[in-house]
């Protein structure tokens, strides 16, 4: 297989974490970086040890040695730059949410298929060994029939100046709600109903509560706040017990509480949780896959469809 030579499109706050994951997993070369100005690109390239820097994203896409592009721009820019990268003949890994609407996400998957290129939403959570173990044990019946799930996530959004700008896809629903709905889809299948309420300022939510049910009958709620401090834990409840997953979107451990037994903790410590995502991308490419068998097209489209429903109801 041809070695993966990444172009990093944007100098966003998650970009250095993805770069560290690729390097830690030895899953490709970080060849080039682009920003909206050459000065910013050169500054970050020097800081992150990247040999090539470009003052425009178009220049990055024109580099013939870059064969895969990681898109970490603001949410509203995922779709146009993912489309441009695919049209330039590059494989694409696009940060979550893949786009801000289901129609655009479906269009990108279709374009990648037409071009014979790899395309994946960068949903690291579903590739973490902690959550793989949770899913395995749920499937094995360790918790019995699953009836309910709850997820809490809070963070201070001040490090991203665009977070509350509606014109660029701001708001925590897209940035963290996607974790909740895609975890539900991955564990329990399609969502039958979802609704929510939010606290807003200048037209953008700063906290929300979602509730609903999956087609398989699991009732759920998911909440997020950028001001209140929540416990940042997912809990899944079954007939035999429940499992707690601290910081579920980057989980390093899970605690199983089975009736009549002592709590059992499973742990998968790691320095860079995005290394599993980087290794998965490389493995897919090595096998000649154009789609991830884990972060599937159905999960990407289903996740953003659920959030669209919530926003429309708001």
Secondary structure, 3 states (H helix, E strand, C coil): CCCCEEEEECCCCCHHHHHHHHHHHCCCEEEEEECCCHHHHHHHHHHHCCCEEECCHHHHHCCCCCCEEEECCCHHHHHHHHHHHHHCCCEEEEECCCCCCHHHHHHHHHHHHHHCCCEEEECHHHHCHHHHHHHHHHHCCCCCCEEEEEEEEECCHHHCCCCCCHHHCCCHHHHHHHHHHHHHHHHHCCEEEEEEEEEEECCEEEEEEEEEEECCCCEEEEEEECCCCCCCEEEEEECCEEEEEECHHHCCEEEEEECCCCCEEEECCCCCCHHHHHHHHHHHHHCCCCCCCCCCHHHHHHHHHHHHHHHHHC
